[in-house]
Amino acid sequence: MLRAHKIKLDPNQEQATYFAKACGVARHAYNWSLAQWKAQYEAGLKPNEAALRKQYNAIKPVEFPWALEVTKTAPQQAIKNAGTAFSNFFRKVKAGKKGKDGGYPKFKKKGIHDAFRADNGPPKKGVSAVQVDGKRVKLPIIGWVKMREQRRFPGCIQSTTVSRQADGWYISILVETDDRLHQESTGVVGVDFGLKALATLSTGESIPGPKPHRRLDGRLRRLNRSLARKRKGSANWKKAKTKLSRLHKRLADIREDALHKLSHHLTTQFDVIGIEDLNVKGMAANSRLARSVSDAGLRSLRTKIEYKAAMTGATVVVVDRWFPSSKTCSQCGQHHPEIVLGVETLRCECGLTIDRDLNAAINLANYAVSSTVSACGEDGSGVALAA
């Protein structure tokens, strides 16, 4: 299994300059490949990333000699990424799923998602270009670079990606390892995602969301105003931009920390997890909910639950978005159309009075159990629902 660990680096000035140069080479190679792809396609040819890589390598010593100063995997992987972008675009076109811009690959800009890749490549008598020794990592050409912490996962290093976030440099180390998440117990749970509480479990547990954007909104507005008052490109403008980038990264880190903790809890404590297929894009289209939806990170949460469930062996049951989990009594099954957005309590004729989110979570758990029983053809799976 492949697992990645992102660690902050402590490069010296020479190493930081090399990283910036490698990011520039990768960005140039990506933009060059997009331009070549478009030109060849309009000329009636059928371009592909393998041919573009050979073409780039042939002209690199003459036209782009500065690209030889960084690891060769930086431009090569960038061209591969361009090929993947076009493959995704053609797949969406074939499926009829186009975005506002058609999904056509765009050119990259300096300072936005700066990154480059450094791979080991084919094994050569046990010698690797990328090595990790405690709190340092060896990268091609530049050598050993200090890390803030040690690598978390043991195993064979497949690749590394160095990226710039705010004013810091980070390395993501991809490792092939047998180290998996340990499932501590078994059971079933239904999870109702929301904006007021990040998640309500069928066990009765309510997980509050950190809501970092709402908490730090005042500071975010001040830094945005400060940046707008500076002359673009000036020294003070760069300082203000760095401060704003740091705050945006802090917001993202707070959100990611909460999502990782919740997804880890669910996938290690339960073997069947029922979740709803939310239309996050549609929810974000509502101007009143857009900020809260983005702040919660619901789409990212589902992704984390699904890939961590694969590591623990848990089963994730995704319930159709039209399933009336909130409007159906979890005790008698009666439908309550009066439960609309803003109504927080369900009161049923059978005598049940329950929070709508908890009621929805229990319904999702019931649905998950029935789905797994139907799929396995067995009566009961050793799981019990919280009433």
NUKOL-896765 format. One record per residue: residue in three letters; z negated, y negated, x negated of N, C-alpha, C in turn. Coordinates in steps of 0.05 Angstrom, whole numbers, padded with zeros to 5 digits, always signed. Layout:
ALAZYXZYXZYX ...
***
This chain:
MET+00000+00024-00017+00000+00000+00000+00000-00025-00018 LEU+00013-00046-00008+00015-00071-00022-00005-00091-00012 ARG-00020-00103-00029-00039-00124-00022-00037-00147-00041 ALA-00041-00171-00031-00039-00195-00047-00065-00210-00048 HIS-00071-00222-00071-00095-00238-00075-00087-00265-00087 LYS-00092-00286-00072-00086-00313-00082-00110-00325-00096 ILE-00106-00335-00121-00127-00345-00138-00119-00372-00148 LYS-00137-00391-00150-00131-00417-00161-00131-00415-00192 LEU-00112-00429-00204-00108-00429-00232-00121-00455-00245 ASP-00127-00453-00271-00137-00475-00286-00119-00479-00310 PRO-00095-00489-00305-00076-00492-00328-00082-00517-00344 ASN-00074-00517-00369-00076-00541-00386-00051-00558-00380 GLN-00048-00581-00393-00026-00599-00387+00001-00586-00393 GLU+00003-00571-00415+00028-00558-00422+00036-00537-00401 GLN+00016-00522-00392+00022-00501-00373+00029-00513-00345 ALA+00016-00535-00338+00022-00548-00312+00050-00559-00313 THR+00058-00570-00336+00085-00581-00339+00106-00558-00336 TYR+00100-00535-00349+00117-00512-00347+00120-00503-00318 PHE+00098-00502-00303+00099-00494-00275+00117-00512-00259 ALA+00114-00539-00263+00130-00558-00249+00160-00554-00255 LYS+00165-00549-00281+00193-00544-00289+00204-00519-00276 ALA+00188-00497-00276+00198-00472-00264+00203-00476-00234 CYS+00186-00491-00220+00190-00497-00192+00216-00512-00188 GLY+00222-00531-00206+00246-00546-00205+00271-00529-00208 VAL+00269-00510-00227+00292-00492-00232+00296-00474-00207 ALA+00275-00464-00196+00277-00447-00172+00289-00463-00149 ARG+00280-00487-00146+00290-00504-00124+00320-00510-00128 HIS+00328-00516-00153+00356-00521-00159+00373-00497-00154 ALA+00364-00473-00162+00379-00449-00158+00383-00443-00128 TYR+00362-00448-00113+00363-00443-00084+00384-00462-00071 ASN+00382-00487-00078+00401-00507-00066+00430-00501-00076 TRP+00432-00493-00101+00459-00487-00112+00471-00463-00096 SER+00455-00443-00092+00465-00419-00077+00472-00426-00049 LEU+00457-00444-00035+00464-00452-00008+00491-00466-00008 ALA+00495-00484-00027+00520-00499-00028+00543-00480-00034 GLN+00539-00462-00053+00561-00443-00060+00567-00424-00036 TRP+00546-00416-00023+00550-00398+00000+00567-00412+00021 LYS+00560-00436+00028+00575-00451+00048+00604-00456+00040 ALA+00608-00463+00014+00635-00469+00004+00652-00443+00005 GLN+00641-00421-00004+00656-00396-00005+00662-00386+00023 TYR+00643-00389+00041+00647-00380+00068+00669-00396+00082 GLU+00669-00423+00077+00690-00440+00089+00717-00434+00077 ALA+00718-00423+00053+00743-00416+00040+00753-00388+00048 GLY+00739-00375+00066+00747-00350+00077+00736-00326+00061 LEU+00719-00331+00042+00707-00309+00027+00681-00298+00041 LYS+00671-00277+00031+00646-00265+00041+00625-00265+00020 PRO+00610-00287+00016+00590-00288-00005+00567-00270+00000 ASN+00553-00263-00022+00528-00248-00020+00511-00255-00043 GLU+00485-00251-00041+00466-00260-00061+00470-00247-00088 ALA+00479-00221-00089+00483-00207-00114+00506-00220-00130 ALA+00527-00227-00116+00550-00240-00130+00542-00268-00139 LEU+00526-00282-00123+00518-00309-00131+00499-00308-00155 ARG+00483-00288-00157+00465-00285-00180+00482-00281-00206 LYS+00502-00264-00204+00520-00260-00227+00534-00285-00235 GLN+00543-00300-00215+00558-00325-00220+00539-00345-00233 TYR+00514-00347-00223+00495-00366-00234+00488-00359-00263 ASN+00484-00333-00269+00477-00325-00296+00500-00331-00315 ALA+00525-00329-00305+00548-00334-00322+00551-00363-00331 ILE+00545-00381-00312+00548-00410-00318+00523-00423-00327 LYS+00500-00409-00325+00474-00422-00332+00473-00432-00361 PRO+00481-00417-00381+00479-00427-00409+00495-00453-00414 VAL+00517-00457-00399+00534-00480-00404+00527-00503-00385 GLU+00524-00498-00359+00520-00519-00340+00490-00525-00335 PHE+00473-00505-00337+00444-00509-00332+00428-00499-00355 PRO+00431-00509-00380+00416-00498-00403+00386-00501-00400 TRP+00377-00522-00385+00348-00526-00382+00335-00504-00365 ALA+00352-00488-00350+00341-00466-00335+00332-00443-00353 LEU+00342-00443-00378+00334-00422-00397+00306-00426-00408 GLU+00294-00449-00402+00267-00455-00413+00245-00442-00396 VAL+00252-00430-00373+00232-00418-00356+00239-00388-00352 THR+00221-00373-00340+00227-00345-00335+00251-00341-00318 LYS+00267-00321-00325+00293-00316-00311+00289-00308-00282 THR+00265-00298-00275+00260-00289-00248+00257-00313-00229 ALA+00251-00337-00239+00248-00360-00222+00274-00367-00207 PRO+00297-00370-00221+00322-00375-00206+00333-00351-00192 GLN+00329-00327-00204+00340-00303-00192+00327-00298-00164 GLN+00301-00301-00163+00287-00296-00137+00294-00318-00117 ALA+00298-00342-00127+00306-00364-00109+00333-00358-00095 ILE+00352-00347-00111+00378-00339-00099+00375-00316-00079 LYS+00357-00297-00086+00351-00276-00067+00340-00287-00041 ASN+00322-00306-00044+00311-00319-00020+00332-00332-00003 ALA+00352-00345-00016+00374-00357-00001+00389-00336+00014 GLY+00394-00313+00001+00408-00291+00015+00392-00281+00039 THR+00366-00279+00036+00349-00271+00058+00350-00291+00081 ALA+00351-00317+00074+00352-00338+00094+00378-00336+00110 PHE+00400-00330+00097+00425-00327+00111+00426-00301+00128 SER+00414-00280+00118+00412-00255+00134+00396-00260+00159 ASN+00374-00274+00157+00358-00280+00181+00374-00298+00200 PHE+00389-00317+00189+00405-00334+00207+00426-00319+00222 PHE+00440-00301+00209+00461-00285+00222+00449-00266+00242 ARG+00426-00255+00236+00413-00237+00255+00405-00252+00280 LYS+00395-00277+00277+00387-00292+00301+00412-00300+00317 VAL+00434-00306+00303+00458-00313+00317+00468-00289+00333 LYS+00467-00266+00321+00477-00242+00335+00459-00235+00359 ALA+00433-00241+00356+00415-00235+00378+00414-00258+00399 GLY+00428-00280+00393+00428-00303+00411+00403-00319+00411 LYS+00387-00317+00390+00361-00331+00388+00364-00354+00368 LYS+00374-00376+00377+00378-00399+00360+00356-00420+00366 GLY+00348-00434+00345+00329-00456+00348+00344-00481+00354 LYS+00330-00503+00352+00342-00529+00357+00364-00536+00337 ASP+00360-00527+00312+00380-00532+00291+00398-00508+00286 GLY+00396-00488+00303+00412-00464+00299+00400-00445+00279 GLY+00379-00452+00265+00367-00435+00245+00382-00434+00219 TYR+00401-00451+00214+00417-00451+00189+00399-00459+00166 PRO+00401-00444+00143+00384-00451+00120+00387-00480+00111 LYS+00365-00492+00104+00365-00520+00095+00359-00522+00065 PHE+00368-00544+00054+00363-00550+00026+00333-00556+00022 LYS+00322-00549-00001+00294-00554-00007+00291-00581-00020 LYS+00268-00594-00014+00262-00620-00026+00239-00618-00046 LYS+00240-00635-00066+00219-00635-00086+00192-00642-00074 GLY+00172-00626-00082+00145-00632-00073+00137-00618-00047 ILE+00156-00603-00035+00151-00589-00010+00154-00559-00015 HIS+00132-00544-00013+00131-00516-00017+00142-00509-00045 ASP+00133-00523-00065+00140-00517-00093+00129-00490-00101 ALA+00146-00472-00111+00136-00446-00120+00158-00432-00136 PHE+00150-00413-00153+00168-00396-00167+00156-00369-00171 ARG+00172-00349-00176+00162-00322-00178+00165-00311-00207 ALA+00145-00296-00216+00145-00283-00242+00140-00254-00238 ASP+00160-00237-00243+00158-00208-00239+00156-00193-00265 ASN+00146-00169-00263+00145-00151-00286+00172-00140-00292 GLY+00188-00136-00271+00214-00123-00275+00211-00093-00280 PRO+00232-00080-00288+00231-00051-00293+00210-00044-00315 PRO+00195-00023-00312+00175-00016-00333+00189-00008-00359 LYS+00178-00019-00381+00189-00013-00408+00167-00003-00426 LYS+00164+00023-00426+00144+00035-00444+00116+00024-00440 GLY+00110+00018-00415+00083+00009-00409+00077-00020-00414 VAL+00097-00035-00425+00093-00063-00431+00101-00080-00407 SER+00084-00098-00398+00089-00114-00375+00089-00144-00382 ALA+00108-00158-00370+00109-00187-00374+00085-00201-00362 VAL+00075-00190-00339+00052-00202-00325+00028-00183-00329 GLN+00006-00194-00339-00018-00179-00344-00042-00195-00335 VAL-00063-00181-00326-00087-00194-00318-00110-00183-00334 ASP-00126-00201-00346-00149-00193-00361-00173-00210-00353 GLY-00190-00199-00335-00213-00215-00326-00204-00239-00310 LYS-00213-00263-00320-00206-00288-00306-00183-00302-00320 ARG-00163-00287-00328-00139-00299-00339-00115-00281-00333 VAL-00092-00294-00332-00067-00279-00326-00046-00287-00347 LYS-00031-00268-00356-00009-00273-00374+00017-00274-00359 LEU+00032-00296-00362+00057-00301-00349+00079-00303-00370 PRO+00104-00296-00362+00127-00298-00381+00129-00326-00393 ILE+00135-00327-00419+00140-00351-00435+00115-00368-00440 ILE+00100-00374-00419+00077-00393-00422+00053-00379-00433 GLY+00050-00353-00428+00027-00338-00439+00003-00337-00420 TRP-00021-00337-00432-00046-00334-00417-00054-00360-00403 VAL-00061-00357-00377-00070-00380-00361-00097-00372-00348 LYS-00116-00391-00348-00142-00386-00337-00141-00385-00306 MET-00157-00367-00294-00160-00365-00265-00189-00371-00257 ARG-00193-00380-00232-00220-00387-00223-00236-00362-00217 GLU-00224-00339-00211-00238-00315-00205-00222-00291-00214 GLN-00234-00267-00214-00221-00243-00223-00204-00232-00200 ARG-00185-00215-00207-00168-00202-00187-00185-00184-00170 ARG-00181-00185-00144-00198-00170-00126-00189-00141-00122 PHE-00163-00136-00123-00153-00109-00117-00143-00095-00142 PRO-00153-00071-00147-00142-00056-00170-00115-00044-00164 GLY-00100-00037-00185-00074-00025-00180-00053-00037-00198 CYS-00028-00028-00194-00005-00037-00209+00006-00063-00198 ILE+00009-00083-00216+00019-00109-00208+00049-00107-00203 GLN+00058-00115-00179+00086-00115-00172+00100-00141-00178 SER+00087-00163-00171+00098-00189-00176+00076-00211-00173 THR+00083-00234-00182+00065-00257-00179+00082-00281-00169 THR+00070-00298-00153+00083-00322-00144+00064-00346-00150 VAL+00073-00365-00165+00058-00389-00172+00067-00411-00153 SER+00048-00424-00140+00055-00445-00121+00037-00469-00125 ARG+00046-00492-00116+00030-00517-00117+00022-00524-00089 GLN-00005-00528-00086-00015-00537-00060-00033-00561-00066 ALA-00027-00583-00052-00040-00608-00057-00036-00615-00087 ASP-00058-00618-00102-00056-00624-00131-00064-00600-00148 GLY-00065-00576-00136-00074-00552-00151-00052-00531-00153 TRP-00055-00513-00172-00036-00491-00176-00050-00465-00169 TYR-00036-00448-00155-00047-00422-00146-00027-00400-00153 ILE-00039-00376-00157-00022-00353-00162-00029-00331-00142 SER-00008-00319-00130-00012-00297-00112-00003-00272-00126 ILE-00021-00253-00130-00016-00229-00145-00012-00206-00125 LEU+00012-00195-00125+00018-00173-00107+00013-00146-00122 VAL-00004-00129-00110-00012-00105-00124-00007-00081-00106 GLU+00003-00059-00118+00005-00034-00104-00021-00018-00109 THR-00036-00014-00088-00062-00002-00091-00069+00017-00068 ASP-00088+00034-00074-00098+00053-00053-00123+00041-00039 ASP-00131+00017-00048-00155+00004-00037-00149-00006-00008 ARG-00162+00005+00011-00157-00001+00039-00183-00012+00052 LEU-00180-00025+00074-00203-00034+00089-00218-00010+00101 HIS-00244-00011+00100-00260+00012+00110-00268+00007+00139 GLN-00262+00026+00156-00270+00024+00184-00298+00035+00187 GLU-00317+00017+00196-00345+00025+00196-00353+00041+00221 SER-00340+00036+00244-00347+00050+00268-00322+00052+00286 THR-00325+00065+00309-00303+00068+00327-00311+00056+00354 GLY-00291+00050+00370-00297+00038+00396-00272+00024+00406 VAL-00274+00012+00429-00252-00003+00440-00261-00031+00447 VAL-00244-00051+00444-00251-00078+00451-00226-00092+00462 GLY-00231-00109+00481-00211-00127+00491-00217-00155+00480 VAL-00196-00169+00472-00200-00196+00460-00184-00216+00475 ASP-00197-00236+00487-00184-00257+00501-00184-00282+00483 PHE-00161-00290+00474-00158-00313+00457-00159-00339+00474 GLY-00170-00360+00463-00172-00385+00478-00174-00409+00460 LEU-00177-00432+00473-00180-00457+00458-00209-00467+00458 LYS-00223-00462+00480-00251-00469+00481-00267-00452+00461 ALA-00264-00426+00463-00275-00407+00444-00251-00393+00432 LEU-00251-00389+00406-00228-00377+00392-00222-00349+00404 ALA-00244-00333+00409-00240-00307+00420-00265-00299+00436 THR-00260-00286+00459-00282-00274+00475-00277-00244+00475 LEU-00298-00229+00467-00295-00200+00465-00306-00187+00490 SER-00296-00164+00497-00305-00149+00520-00334-00140+00517 THR-00344-00141+00492-00372-00133+00487-00391-00156+00496 GLY-00380-00179+00503-00396-00202+00511-00399-00222+00489 GLU-00389-00216+00465-00391-00234+00443-00370-00256+00445 SER-00378-00280+00439-00360-00303+00440-00358-00315+00412 ILE-00334-00317+00401-00329-00327+00374-00319-00355+00376 PRO-00335-00375+00368-00326-00403+00369-00305-00409+00348 GLY-00287-00426+00354-00267-00434+00334-00277-00457+00317 PRO-00268-00458+00292-00278-00480+00274-00267-00507+00282 LYS-00243-00508+00294-00230-00533+00303-00231-00554+00281 PRO-00220-00548+00257-00222-00566+00235-00207-00593+00240 HIS-00184-00591+00253-00169-00615+00258-00184-00635+00275 ARG-00197-00624+00296-00213-00642+00313-00237-00654+00299 ARG-00249-00638+00281-00273-00647+00267-00266-00669+00247 LEU-00243-00666+00233-00236-00684+00212-00214-00703+00220 ASP-00210-00707+00246-00188-00723+00256-00191-00752+00247 GLY-00216-00763+00247-00220-00791+00239-00212-00796+00210 ARG-00220-00777+00193-00213-00780+00164-00183-00777+00160 LEU-00171-00759+00175-00142-00755+00173-00127-00780+00181 ARG-00136-00793+00202-00123-00818+00211-00126-00840+00190 ARG-00149-00842+00178-00154-00863+00158-00136-00859+00134 LEU-00134-00834+00125-00117-00829+00101-00088-00833+00107 ASN-00079-00827+00132-00051-00832+00139-00045-00862+00140 ARG-00064-00878+00150-00061-00907+00151-00060-00918+00122 SER-00077-00907+00105-00078-00916+00078-00052-00911+00063 LEU-00041-00887+00068-00015-00880+00055+00007-00898+00066 ALA+00007-00904+00091+00028-00920+00103+00028-00949+00092 ARG+00005-00958+00083+00003-00986+00073+00012-00988+00044 LYS+00015-00966+00030+00023-00966+00002+00054-00967-00001 ARG+00062-00979-00023+00091-00980-00029+00100-00952-00038 LYS+00120-00941-00025+00128-00913-00031+00137-00911-00060 GLY+00125-00891-00074+00132-00886-00102+00114-00899-00122 SER+00096-00917-00113+00078-00930-00131+00055-00912-00139 ALA+00039-00920-00159+00017-00904-00168-00004-00900-00146 ASN-00010-00922-00132-00030-00920-00110-00019-00903-00087 TRP+00007-00904-00082+00019-00887-00062+00015-00857-00069 LYS+00019-00851-00094+00016-00823-00103-00013-00814-00101 LYS-00032-00832-00107-00060-00825-00104-00067-00820-00075 ALA-00058-00838-00057-00063-00835-00029-00051-00809-00018 LYS-00027-00803-00027-00013-00779-00018-00029-00754-00027 THR-00039-00754-00052-00055-00732-00062-00080-00728-00045 LYS-00094-00749-00038-00118-00747-00022-00111-00735+00006 LEU-00089-00744+00017-00081-00733+00043-00074-00704+00041 SER-00060-00696+00020-00053-00668+00015-00078-00651+00012 ARG-00098-00661-00001-00123-00646-00005-00136-00641+00022 LEU-00136-00661+00039-00149-00658+00065-00133-00638+00082 HIS-00107-00639+00082-00091-00620+00097-00096-00591+00087 LYS-00099-00588+00061-00105-00562+00051-00133-00552+00060 ARG-00152-00571+00060-00179-00564+00069-00178-00555+00098 LEU-00163-00569+00115-00160-00561+00143-00149-00533+00145 ALA-00128-00527+00130-00116-00501+00130-00135-00479+00120 ASP-00150-00486+00099-00169-00466+00088-00191-00459+00108 ILE-00202-00479+00122-00223-00475+00142-00212-00457+00164 ARG-00188-00462+00173-00176-00447+00195-00171-00418+00186 GLU-00159-00415+00162-00153-00388+00152-00178-00372+00147 ASP-00199-00384+00138-00224-00370+00133-00235-00358+00160 ALA-00234-00374+00181-00244-00364+00207-00227-00342+00218 LEU-00200-00344+00215-00182-00324+00225-00185-00298+00209 HIS-00188-00300+00183-00192-00275+00167-00218-00261+00174 LYS-00239-00276+00178-00265-00264+00184-00264-00250+00212 LEU-00251-00263+00231-00250-00251+00258-00232-00226+00258 SER-00208-00228+00245-00190-00205+00244-00203-00182+00229 HIS-00218-00188+00207-00231-00167+00192-00253-00153+00209 HIS-00268-00169+00224-00289-00158+00242-00277-00139+00263 LEU-00255-00148+00275-00243-00132+00297-00231-00106+00286 THR-00217-00107+00264-00203-00083+00254-00221-00063+00240 THR-00245-00072+00231-00263-00053+00218-00285-00043+00237 GLN-00289-00056+00260-00310-00047+00278-00299-00031+00302 PHE-00273-00033+00308-00262-00020+00331-00236-00005+00324 ASP-00232+00017+00338-00207+00032+00332-00185+00027+00353 VAL-00192+00014+00375-00172+00006+00395-00177-00023+00402 ILE-00157-00040+00399-00160-00068+00403-00139-00077+00423 GLY-00147-00088+00446-00129-00098+00466-00126-00128+00464 ILE-00102-00138+00460-00098-00167+00458-00075-00174+00477 GLU-00073-00200+00483-00052-00209+00501-00029-00222+00485 ASP-00005-00217+00495+00019-00228+00482+00023-00257+00492 LEU+00008-00275+00478+00009-00303+00487+00035-00316+00479 ASN+00044-00334+00496+00068-00351+00490+00058-00376+00476 VAL+00052-00373+00450+00041-00395+00435+00060-00419+00434 LYS+00086-00413+00430+00105-00434+00429+00106-00450+00455 GLY+00104-00436+00477+00104-00450+00503+00079-00466+00507 MET+00056-00455+00498+00031-00470+00500+00032-00495+00483 ALA+00044-00493+00459+00045-00517+00442+00064-00538+00453 ALA+00082-00530+00471+00100-00550+00483+00085-00569+00503 ASN+00061-00560+00512+00045-00577+00529+00032-00599+00512 SER+00038-00624+00517+00028-00646+00501-00002-00648+00501 ARG-00015-00638+00522-00044-00640+00524-00057-00618+00508 LEU-00043-00596+00503-00054-00573+00490-00044-00569+00461 ALA-00023-00583+00454-00009-00578+00429-00027-00579+00405 ARG-00044-00600+00403-00061-00602+00379-00082-00580+00379 SER-00093-00573+00402-00113-00552+00403-00101-00525+00396 VAL-00077-00520+00406-00063-00494+00401-00057-00491+00371 SER-00047-00513+00359-00042-00512+00330-00067-00509+00314 ASP-00088-00522+00323-00114-00521+00309-00126-00494+00310 ALA-00121-00478+00331-00133-00452+00334-00119-00431+00317 GLY-00092-00434+00313-00077-00415+00297-00075-00388+00310 LEU-00069-00387+00336-00069-00362+00351-00047-00343+00341 ARG-00024-00353+00335-00002-00336+00326-00009-00322+00299 SER-00021-00338+00282-00029-00327+00256-00051-00306+00259 LEU-00069-00310+00279-00090-00291+00284-00079-00264+00292 ARG-00060-00264+00310-00048-00239+00318-00035-00224+00295 THR-00021-00239+00278-00008-00227+00254-00029-00214+00236 LYS-00051-00227+00232-00072-00216+00215-00085-00191+00227 ILE-00089-00192+00253-00100-00168+00266-00082-00144+00263 GLU-00056-00149+00266-00037-00127+00266-00034-00115+00238 TYR-00033-00131+00217-00029-00119+00190-00055-00107+00180 LYS-00078-00118+00188-00103-00106+00179-00109-00081+00195 ALA-00100-00079+00219-00103-00055+00235-00088-00032+00222 ALA-00065-00038+00210-00049-00018+00196-00064-00008+00172 MET-00081-00024+00160-00097-00016+00136-00121+00001+00144 THR-00132-00003+00167-00155+00012+00175-00149+00036+00193 GLY-00124+00036+00204-00117+00058+00223-00123+00051+00251 ALA-00132+00026+00257-00138+00019+00284-00112+00015+00300 THR-00114+00018+00327-00091+00015+00344-00093-00011+00359 VAL-00071-00027+00357-00070-00053+00371-00052-00050+00395 VAL-00063-00054+00419-00047-00053+00443-00042-00082+00452 VAL-00016-00089+00452-00008-00116+00460-00001-00116+00489 VAL-00016-00130+00506-00012-00130+00535+00008-00151+00542 ASP+00025-00145+00561+00046-00164+00569+00034-00190+00578 ARG+00047-00212+00571+00037-00239+00577+00034-00244+00606 TRP+00048-00229+00623+00047-00234+00652+00025-00217+00666 PHE+00011-00202+00650-00012-00186+00661-00034-00205+00669 PRO-00042-00205+00695-00062-00225+00704-00091-00218+00696 SER-00097-00219+00670-00123-00211+00661-00145-00229+00671 SER-00140-00255+00673-00161-00273+00682-00164-00273+00712 LYS-00143-00266+00727-00144-00268+00756-00151-00242+00770 THR-00155-00221+00754-00162-00194+00766-00191-00188+00761 CYS-00205-00180+00782-00233-00173+00779-00235-00148+00763 SER-00251-00149+00742-00254-00126+00724-00271-00104+00736 GLN-00284-00109+00759-00301-00089+00772-00286-00074+00794 CYS-00272-00089+00812-00259-00076+00834-00229-00079+00833 GLY-00218-00095+00816-00189-00098+00814-00176-00117+00833 GLN-00192-00132+00849-00180-00151+00868-00168-00175+00853 HIS-00145-00184+00863-00130-00207+00851-00141-00233+00862 HIS-00145-00253+00844-00156-00279+00852-00137-00301+00843 PRO-00117-00308+00859-00098-00329+00851-00110-00356+00847 GLU-00134-00360+00858-00147-00387+00856-00158-00393+00828 ILE-00158-00372+00811-00168-00377+00783-00146-00389+00767 VAL-00147-00415+00765-00126-00430+00750-00140-00443+00726 LEU-00124-00457+00710-00134-00470+00686-00155-00491+00695 GLY-00179-00489+00683-00200-00507+00690-00222-00493+00706 VAL-00216-00471+00719-00237-00455+00733-00248-00435+00713 GLU-00274-00437+00707-00286-00421+00686-00301-00397+00695 THR-00306-00394+00722-00321-00372+00732-00306-00358+00754 LEU-00306-00331+00753-00294-00315+00774-00316-00304+00792 ARG-00314-00309+00818-00333-00298+00838-00317-00281+00857 CYS-00324-00255+00857-00309-00236+00873-00325-00227+00897 GLU-00311-00217+00917-00324-00208+00942-00341-00183+00937 CYS-00335-00169+00915-00351-00145+00909-00378-00152+00898 GLY-00383-00178+00894-00409-00186+00884-00410-00193+00854 LEU-00387-00190+00841-00386-00196+00812-00382-00226+00808 THR-00400-00238+00792-00397-00266+00782-00396-00265+00752 ILE-00374-00274+00740-00370-00269+00712-00353-00292+00700 ASP-00358-00298+00675-00341-00318+00661-00312-00308+00660 ARG-00293-00325+00665-00265-00317+00667-00255-00305+00641 ASP-00264-00315+00618-00254-00305+00592-00266-00277+00587 LEU-00291-00273+00593-00303-00247+00590-00290-00227+00609 ASN-00284-00235+00634-00270-00218+00653-00243-00210+00642 ALA-00228-00229+00631-00202-00223+00620-00204-00204+00596 ALA-00224-00207+00579-00228-00189+00556-00233-00161+00565 ILE-00250-00157+00586-00256-00131+00596-00230-00118+00608 ASN-00214-00134+00622-00189-00123+00633-00170-00115+00611 LEU-00169-00130+00589-00153-00123+00567-00162-00097+00553 ALA-00189-00093+00552-00200-00069+00541-00193-00045+00559 ASN-00195-00048+00585-00188-00027+00604-00159-00019+00601 TYR-00142-00040+00599-00113-00035+00596-00107-00020+00570 ALA-00121-00028+00548-00117-00015+00522-00125+00014+00523 VAL-00147+00021+00536-00156+00048+00539-00136+00065+00555 SER-00127+00054+00577-00108+00069+00594-00082+00073+00579 SER-00073+00054+00563-00048+00057+00548-00051+00078+00527 THR-00073+00078+00512-00076+00099+00491-00080+00126+00503 VAL-00093+00129+00526-00097+00155+00539-00070+00165+00549 SER-00054+00147+00560-00027+00155+00570-00009+00164+00547 ALA-00012+00149+00525+00006+00156+00502-00002+00182+00489 CYS-00028+00188+00488-00037+00212+00475-00038+00236+00494 GLY-00038+00230+00520-00040+00251+00540-00067+00264+00541 GLU-00088+00249+00533-00115+00260+00532-00133+00244+00551 ASP-00152+00257+00562-00171+00244+00580-00195+00235+00564 GLY-00196+00209+00558-00218+00198+00543-00213+00199+00513 SER-00222+00180+00499-00217+00179+00470-00243+00173+00455 GLY-00266+00179+00467-00291+00174+00453-00298+00145+00452 VAL-00286+00128+00469-00293+00099+00469-00305+00092+00495 ALA-00322+00072+00494-00336+00063+00519-00333+00033+00522 LEU-00329+00024+00546-00325-00004+00551-00352-00018+00557 ALA-00353-00043+00550-00377-00059+00556-00373-00069+00585 ALA-00393-00065+00602-00390-00074+00629-00399-00103+00631 
***
